[in-house]
Amino acid sequence: MDLGLTGRRALVTAASKGLGRACAETLIAEGARVFIASRDPEAAADAIGAAGWSARDVSKPDDPQALVDEAIDRLGGLDVLIVNAGGPPFGTFQDLPLEAWEDAFQLTLMSAVRLVHAALPHLKRSEQGRIVFITSISVRQPIGSLALSNSLRGGVTGLAKTLALELAGDGITVNCVAPDGILTDRVRHLTGDSAEGVKVLADRKPMRRLGTPEEFAAACVFLCSRQAAYITGQTVGVDGGTLLGVH
């Protein structure tokens, strides 16, 4: 299937590894021109066939605008924005200091706000404007010891639905992709980086396995496609059947 992404200009943040990298690689495989960002200069320099890269920290107030400016300079415009910022630290509400909430607010929610604010004028010039937020299954079912993620990713989902309503008339779609049980470095950390820990987690899933970043990226990139033009304001779960609620 031709997804209509050949020559499309995309910015993917937190794309040096994990879900962001998989999304960037899949877009590139579909013929898109992709600009990537990462907080790690060495990791960002591994440009995975990208049209350009920048070592930026989207939790810093000035970096999202600077990043979008760099992407526009390299790509000449923007059709796709994939917003990813990695997860905030683990911890229960009772364990977390108040300053952790401010840091997570800047990383998870305000980075999304600032990136969209900077990118929106350019996306409005595209005839195939797409915004995809990478969130988490926690927006539908809170996860233990992830008080920051449970709280702030819900805010990102609210932002996405608000934008979907406001931007529908501009032909820009806005969606979220919510992973669970995808084998990334964050999941390995959660399981103590042990094969047994990964197996225990996998055995709890309906499919008795964890998903791959590439499987997640396939859903994300479809939402960027020409065929997804009438899908907006949605949260698409890529979770192997973990959540089956009728709602």
N, C-alpha and C positions, 0 to 999 in steps of 0.2 A: 504494500500500500504506500502510495506517495503521500506523505504527510504535509506536503506544501511548505517545507522548511528550508529548501535549498536557497541559499543566499540570504536568509533571514538573519537579522542581527540580534544577538542575545547577550545579556549580562547575567552571569551566575556568580553569586557570592558564596564564600566558604567552600570553594570548589577545589581545594588542593587534595582532598581525600573524602572518603565516605560517600554519602548521598549526593552532596554537591558535585563532587568529581564525576560520579556516575552519570548525573544529569548532563553535565557539560560534555562528557564523552559521547553520550547518545545523541545529543543535539549535533555535535560535530559529524558523527556518522550519518546523520540525516541531511548533511550538506549545509548546516547553519554556520555562520561566522560567529564565533563565541569569544567574548572577553571574560576572563575569570579573575576572581579576587580571593585573597587569603591573607590572614594575619601573619603568616609565616613566609618571609621573603624567599627562603630556599625552596619551600614547597610550592609557592606560587610560580617560581621560575621554571618548575617542571610543567611546562605549559600544555602538555597533552594534546598538541595539535591546535591549540587555541590561536585566535588571531592576535591576542595580546593578553597581558596579565598585569596585575597591580597588587602590591603588598599593602593592603589597607585593613584597618580595624573598624568595622562598621559600628561598633559600640561607641566610638568617639564622635562627638557631634559634627565635626567638620568633614569626616572621611567619606560618608555616603555621597555628598555632593561632589567632592573631588573625584571619587571613583566613577560616578556617572559621567562627569566631564571627560575623564580619561577614556572611558569606553566610547563616548560619542566622537572624540577626536580620532580614535582608531577605526571605528566602524562606520562613521558617517551618518549614524542614526540608530534607532532602537525599535525593535519589534517585540522582543521578549524580555521580561525581567523575572528571574527566578530568585526569590528572596530566601536565603538560608543563613543562619548565624550560629549553628551549633547549639548545644544545649547548655543551660545554666547549671550551676553545681547541684549535686545531690544534697538532700537534707530534709528533715521534717521541719514543720513550722516552728516547733519549740526549740529546735537546735540552731536555727539560722539567725545570725545577727541582723539587725536592721539594715546595715550597710550592704548586705548581700542582696537585699531587695532592690536597692537603687542600682547596683551593678547589673542585676538581671533585667531590670526595667530598660536600661539603656541597650543592653545586648539583644534582648528578645523582641521587645515591642518598639522602642524608639528607633532602632535600626531599620525596622520595616517601614515605619512612618517616614523617616528621612529618605530612604531609598526610593519609595514611591513618589514622594514630593519632588525629588530631583529628576526622576525619570519620566514623570507624567507628561510634561510638555512634548517630549520626543515620541512617546508612545501614541499620543493623539495624532501624530502625523503619519502613523502607520495604518495601512488598511487591514492589518492582521495583528493588532495589539493584544498581548497576552501578559498577564501577571499571575504567577504561581507562587504561593507561600508554602514552604516546607514546614509543617507543624508536627503533630504527634497524635497518637491515639488518645493521649491524655486530655484532649479537648472534648472527648466524649465519655471517657472513663478515667478518673484520676488514678495515678499510679503512686503507690506508697513510696515515701522518702523523696518525692519529686515535687515538693510544695511550690517551688519557684516556677518550674515548667508547667505544672498543672494550672497555675494562676495566670501566668503571662501569655502562654500560647492561646489561652481562651480569648485574651484581648486581641491577639493577631487575627483570630477567626472572626471576631466582631468587626475588625477593621476590613477584612476581606469582603464580608457580606455587605458592609456599608459602601465600599468602593464598587462592588458589583452592581448595586442599585444606581449609584451616581454615574457610572461610566458606561452603562448599557447603551445609552444613546450614542456614544462615541464608537461603538463597536469593539470596545476593549473588554475582554473577559477576565474575570478575577476568580481564582479558585485556590483551594488548599489541598495538599496531599498529606495525609496523616499516616505515618508508618508505625508499625509495631513488629517486633521480632525480625528485624532486618540485621544481618550480621555485619555490623560496623565496629570501628574501634571503640565507640562509646558503649556498645553492648558487651564487647570483650572486657572492658573495664568494669562494667556492672557485674559481670560473672567472675571477676577475679582473674581474668585472662587465662582461664583453664579450660581444657577440652571437656572435662567432666561438667564444669559449670555451663558451658554452651549446650552440651547434650541435655542437661536437666531442663534448661530453658526451652530447648527445641521440643522436648517430649511433652511439654505443657500445651503446645500449639495444636490446633485441630489437624494440621497437615503433618505433624510430627517432624517438622524441620523448620529452620529459619529461612527467611527470604534472602535474596541477594540484592546488593545495591543496584544491579542491572535490572532486576525485576521492578524495583521501585522506580527507577529512572524511566522505564517504558511507559508507566502511567503518567508520570510528570510531563514527559515530552509529548504524549498524546494530547494533553490539555493545552499544549502550545501549538497544536496543529491546525491546519485549515478545517479539518473535519470536526473539530471541537468548538466551532464558532457559536453554537447555541447552548453551550454548557457554561454556566456562570453562577457564582455565589454558592458553590458546592464544596463540601469536604469529602474527598475521595479517600477511603481507607485502603491502604495496602498493608494488610495485616494477616493474610492467610486464613481468614475466617474467625479471627479472635472475637470481633464484635459482630453479633448477629441480631441486635435489638431492632425491633420494628418501630422505627421512629425516624 
